[in-house]
């Protein structure tokens, strides 16, 4: 059985994963974590992604962290292949794979029998041309008209994925997210736990997290990444926080504006994460602020592991 720990950004997924791994280790079960945060795939993007340093991973093996250069383009299809390969290897060692992260599309691509549609160069070129001609906001509005769920999941700032969603919609005649909506056919047995927080509490956490990114040296991190091609990276350069830090370094935003913009975008992203997870009937919600959080999830995980071994 695969264990998935997800939820909105800032809800404590990494901390919970380590506590669960510790509990299972005490019962003779070794857990290996497979990262499911798209931005943690990138080398050097540490502060803005809240990436756990190796020294803080408490001896738990982590996979698919620091596997891309900032100039590489992240691909869900490639991630699906790599994550499943890692999970199969973990299982072959007799260990338990734990997917940890808040990138809902990445999680769904691994956990469910979703096959990525092909590509059509002509339709892709058409929508890329429309993106250049009309702009990001207009193209996102077109996607929202055709496929509201995809528009909500992707958000208004990722032109590459908006283009892809429009291309897939025309190729298949179905919504981009249609293959990810039905969770009746899992790739492997899994339990997906989502950490939830009351809205006001989550916003407070997120705003403080953004402030701490700047206090913790995000600008220095971005300065070091610029010579490595960060601004050329189709995916990395648009990451929330990194895009605003780049603008600040170029003098187009002051620090207060960069922080405020990052906070607003982070709150919006968290809403999309929650919306994505709420439409998935397989999601088991737990209160991230509960005193017995680890106990609750540990009990459910233990039952699931016993059931999976029994079957």
N, C-alpha and C positions, 0 to 999 in steps of 0.2 A: 504494500500500500504506500502511495505517495502522500506525504503530508504537505499541504500548502498553507503558508501563513501570509495573509495579505491584509489589505485595508488602506485607507488614505495615508498619504505622506504624514509623518509626524506622530503616528499612533503607537510606535514602539515595537515594530515587527522584528527588528534585529535582536532587541533585548529579549523578547519572548522566545525567539528561536534558540538562543543560547541557553535559556533556562530549561526549555523542553529537552534540548540535547543533553543537558546535565542530568535531568531526571531519568531519561532513557538509558544513559550511560551507566547510571547506578543500577539499572536492571539488566545490564549486559547487552544493551542494544546500542550500536554505534550509528550515529546520525552524520550524514554529510549534506551540507547545504548547497543548493544550486540557486544562484542569484537570478531573480526575476524582476530586476529593476533595470530598465533599458540604459539609463545613464551611467550605472555602475559598471557597464561593460567597458567603459573608456578609461584607459590609463591616464593618471594624472588628475582626473576629475574626482577629487576626494571630499573636499570641504562642502561643496555645493550639493553633493549627492548623499551626504551623511554616511559615507562608506566606512565600514569598520576596518581600522588598521589591523594588519595581521597579528600584532601583539595583543589585540583585544578580542580575538576570535576564540580564545579559551581552548585551543587545541582542536577545534572543530574544523574539519576540512571544508573549504569553500571553493566552489567551481564557477566559472564564467564571470569572474571579476577581473578587470584589467586585461581584457583580451583584444581590445580594439585601440587603434591609434585615433586621435581626435579628427584626423582627416578621413577616416573610414565612415561609410554610411551604414548605420544600423539597419538590419533587415529582420523582420519577424520570421520569415521563412528560414533564414539561416539560423536564427536563434532556436527555432523549433527543432531543427536537425541536431544542433550542438547540445541543446539541453536534454533531448531524449537520449542521445548517445551517452551523455554523462550519467543520466539516471539508470540506463541499462548497465553501465559499468559499476555503478554503486550497488545495484541489486545483485549483480554477479559476485560481488565481494561479500555478500551476505549482510549488507548494511541497509539502512533506511534513507531514502532521499527526501529532503525537505526543501521544497521550493519556497523562497522567501522574497517578496517584493510586491510593489504596488502597480506594476504595469499590467493592467487587466488583459489586454490583447495578447501579451506575451504568455501569461499564465494560461489563458484559454487555448492558445495554439498548441501548448504542450499537453495539457490535461485532457483535451477532447479530440475526437477524430475529425479534425478540420483539415481539409486539403486546400492549399492555396491555388486560386485560379491562375491560369496562364496570363500572358501579357499580349498586348496588341500594340505594336509600335506606332501605328497610325493614330489610334485613339489616344494613346499616351501623349504623342506629339500635339494632338489637337488640344487636349486639356492643359498641357504645359504652355501652349500658345495663349490659351484663354487666361491662364494665371498671369502671364506677363502683360496681356492686353487689359484685363479687367481689374487685376489686383487680388490680393488674398481675401479681403472681406467679401467681395462679390462672389468669388468662387466658393467660399464657405457657405454663403447664403444659397447658392445653387445646390450644393450638397444637402443643406438643411431642407430644401424643398423636396429633393428626391429621396433622401434617406436620413431622416431626423436622428435616428439612433447613432448612425455612423458620425454625423456632424457633431453630436454631443460627445461621443467617445474620443474623437480626434481633436476637437477644439479648433479655434479659429486661427491658430498660428503656425500650423504645420502644413505648408503648401505641398510638400512631397506626398504626404499621406492623403491629403484631400484629392489630389490628382489621381492617386491610385484608387481611392474609393469610387470616384466617378468613372474611371476606366473599368473597374470590376463590375460596377452596376450595369454599364452598357454591354459588357461581354456576356454576363450571366443572366441579365434580366432580373436579378435578385438584389436585395440590399447587401452592401458590403459585409455587414455583420450577421447576415442570415445564417451562415455556417457556424457561427459562434453562439447563436442563441439557444439552440437545442442541446442540452447537456445530457441527453439520454444515452449517449454512446461515449463513455470515457475511453481514452487511449489505454490507461491502466486504472485499476481501482485507486481512488483518492478520497481524502477528506480535506475540504478547503475551509479554513477558519479566517474570518475577517474581523479585524479589530475596529470597533466602533466607538465614537465619542460624541457626547452632546455637542451641538454645533458651536456654542459660545466657547466651550472649553477647547475644542479643536482649533478655532480661530486664534485663541490666545497662544496656544502652543506653536502654531504655524508662524505667527508674527514674531514671536520670540526666537524661533529657529532661524528665521531670515536675519534678524539682527545679529544673532550669534555667528552666522556665516561671515558677515563683514568683520565682526570683531575677531573672528578666528583666522583671518588672513585670506579670504576669498580673492581679494584684488591681487595679492602676491601670487596666488595659485594661477590666476588667469594670466597675469604678466608672464609667468614662466611658460604657459601653454601657447602664447601667441607666436613665438618663434617656431613652434612645432606644427603650426598650421591651423590653430583652432578656428580662425575666421573662415578658413576654406572648408571646414567640416560641415557638410549639409545638415547633419543631425546635431552634432555636439555644439555648434555655434549658436543653436536656437534653444539650448537647454535653459530652463528658467533659472535665473540668477546669473548664469554665465553670459547670456546675451546682455543683461543689464550692466554687468561688470565691464564688459567690453565697451559699452556706450559711455560708462563713466570714465574709463581710461582714455577714451578719445575726446573727452570733454563735452559730450553731447547730453549727458545727465550729470547732475551733482549727486553726492552720496545719498542725501535724503530722498531725492527723486528715484534713484536706483533701488533703494531699499523699499520704498513705498510701492513702486511698480512690481517688484519681485513679490512682495507680500500679496498684492492683489491677484497676480497671476497664480501664485501658489494656492490661494484660497479657491480660485476658480478650478484649478486642476484637481484639488481635493474633492470638490463637488462632483466632477466628472468621474473620479475614481469610485465614489460611493454610488453614484447612479449606475455605473457599469455593474458593480457587484450586486446591487439590489435586484437587478433583473435576472440574476442567475439563481435558480432555485436550489442549486447545490451548495450555495454559500451558507455557512453556519456562523452567525454573528455572535461575538462575545464583547463584553464591555471592557474596553482597554483600561478603564480606571478602576476596575474591580479589585479589591484586596486579594481575592482568591483567583485571579486571572490564570495564573500558571496551573493551579490545581484543577480548575475547570477544564482547560484544554488538555491537560495531561490525562485526565480521566477519559475524555473522549478519544484521544489518540490511542491510549492503551486498549480500549474496547475495540477500536478499529483494527489495530494490529492483530489482536487475538482473532477477530472475525476473518481477517484476510488470510491468516495462517491456517485457520480452520477450513477455509474454502480452498 
